[in-house]
Amino acid sequence: MLSRKRRRACWASRLFDACPDATGGPVILPGQDAKSIAAGVDCIKAGRLLGLPTETVYGLAADADNDAAVAQIFAAKGRPADHPLIVHVLGAPSVAHYAVDIPDFAHALMAAFWPGPLTLILPRQPGVANAATGGNPTVGLRCPSHPVALALLRAGAAQGVWGLAAPSANQFGRVSPTTAAHVAGEFGENLLILDGGACSVGIESTIIDCSRGQPVLLRPGAITAEQVQAVCGLKVLQKEELAALDTQAPKASGTLDSHYAPRARVRLMDGMAMREAWPSLLAEAVGQGADPVLGIWSRAPLALSDARCVWQAMPGDAAQAAQQLFATLRSLDAQGVRQIWVETPPASAAWDGVRDRLQRAAF
């Protein structure tokens, strides 16, 4: 059996396929290293999957134009094949490869927010990214800002890779990963992961549908509808408003009612309800051992005297809370709690992305 160090060397020298016994788990390489980027491109070109850091969450990446490789993403995640993936691109030339009839306001959004956490749904070029789009007539495109993702896209473009299909690197419907270790815990079979540190944004990108002549918010994120509207000069419709227009929104990533869910049951509550309810929940668990049964993430501090209740502080700043959200859910889940109570986020637009993820986790 080859040592972990030896397996890393095989990847770094781009000879992983030649290693006679390079099995037994994922290999994590430092994403800022040029040899790691080269190994990542070789992995993509060979039709394999790659754990890729972005500023939002870590992705499970494959060449978006390689339908067989993309099929591996759906299989590894247990994701329905008609649920489209976001394609990560380097810039305008790649956009033209995947999309047609791009409206002016979409170009304005690219100029304002790319690279960054914004995905645009556009009419798809016929015959490209069939598997990645789930056969839909539209394609979701994003240019990430993470330096490791950009370096990989540049190196891939030099070898003919136009874009990377890269949904979050977790089992379908579960909590998204924001560190390389999270990805390694999800997929244990011969996966190369580029380590880019903890994700700076921490929740998935805002998704704006640009395929119907007016921007429509399909998924909130770090970039708000107000920011989008200020740039493109058009009212941003909510997905629910499309019903009045007798039309449906295109399918898009992360928009199912139940999503981002840990094993523990998630409940959204206000601070007062938490203070009143937690003693009764613990009383019901008398005689069931000393292990934690309840995790709480709240802005309001709670004076808890029972070791079976684990409290973590939620930041009062929306961006900081977003950056910590998935890591907190994973941490509490790992401690074996049966329920996770989360203080309901404020109603302001800055918290829309966090609120959306928590509502889906609690569905």
Summary of the structure (lengths in Angstrom):
residues: 363
radius of gyration: 21.1
end to end distance: 44.7
largest distance: 64.3
contacts: 1261
relative contact order: 0.14
helix: 36%
strand: 18%
